[in-house]
Amino acid sequence: MEESTNPCFESSSNDSNPNSNCGSPLSSHSSTYDDVKEVPSLSLSPMAWNGEDLKPKDYVFELRDHDVAAISEAVVHFKNIGVPAEKVGPETFPLPVELAPRLGNIASSLYNGIGVAVRRGIDPMMYNDFDKALVFAGVSSYVCSQRGTDDFASIIYTIVNIQLTVTQGHIRDATHDHVPEAAKGVGLAGSKIPVALSFHADRFAGDILALFVVDQGSEVGGGEQFLSSFWRIYQELLVTAPDVIKTLEAEARPWEIADPITHEAGVSFAPALFYAAEKPMMQLVHAVLTGGPQLPRPDHLPSLSAAQHHALRVLEKTAQKFSHKLDRQDGDIQFVNNLSIMHARAAYEGDELSSRHLLRMFLRDPKNAWHCSGKHREAFDKVFSPDRQQEFVVKDLDPWFKIQGKNGHG
């Protein structure tokens, strides 16, 4: 794939000298490593792929007709036993002994293989909204046993002093929704607007990004998904731009966060690049650093330095160079390593409301999980804490947010 020529991606300004007058100088915070860390094993890993070499046959696996029938039977079984949605799992969503291990084997590929897998063959039109959520959670529970919970403090729930910990989220076009009085003057998160999203890895959201394609929208409507191996990007940057790696792993990056009490915007300084043993892990969300189309960065927060802006541009350009367009159909359940594989989205905006709709979860398989050492480990582990109640928001009725904060995916 040609670099920086794909019109599907969000455009960025031309690469420039990192010492140009753009933001404040890079602070002298320490890096996670004193020197750029070379990881020789990356060149031998199937995770470090070039986009042009990755083929759909490498990651798309068709469910058989009797597999799909068994999944539908598991939905009926779960509803008959009358337990809450948060209890969905292998014990309450039973699948045949022949199918269960084929799903379970996906986890090893996600952590130790190419980092992406798609299970194809489910017809989402067969299920109502609640049953779609059950199918997604039930099938995924055989892949990874732990589901992450995303802090959810949108405008309506904040007014009534409720903070949900959401297990399943919605990616859809909410720009045509009726705006309630309480939400006027506030914006929509990136997952709720049909603009292009640059390459990113959702920050501290979970190891594995899982998506259920309820409706991919019209063929001419855009919204294509792209993947790029951060391990391949890392190899390239070691040779062409080691200064970018140093900048990404420095503690000086000013992330927008939400105050847990007031829900107003604050800032936290932390890296974008972490390591688990010999494994580089990228955790980068652009909107939390630079603001988004409907949620601009508050003026009182510090700006990125020239070096940090430069690093974002180089990283995006390199990600595009090695990117792969994900093969997609309605009903696909997609699994992507959110630590080592970056993802992007083409715009799907238009005058009419897009039908594009994906359900999203973040997962972890404790048997294969990577663990960041040191002070940042808690940030990776928090969403999987067993004491966090899981909420399944079957219908996405409240997509408005006051600030980017933790919800600034994309």
PyMOL commands that set and color helices and strands:
alter all, ss='L'
color gray80, all
select helices_A, chain A and resi 40-44+51-53+56-58+65-81+85-87+100-104+106-112+124-126+129-143+155-159+181-183+190-192+230-240+242-249+287-290+306-321+374-384+405-407
alter helices_A, ss='H'
color red, helices_A
select strands_A, chain A and resi 60-62+116-120+146-147+150-152+164-172+187-188+197-200+208-215+225-229+254-258+265-269+273-276+279-282+324-325+333-337+341-345+357-364+391-392+400-401
alter strands_A, ss='S'
color yellow, strands_A
deselect
rebuild
show_as cartoon
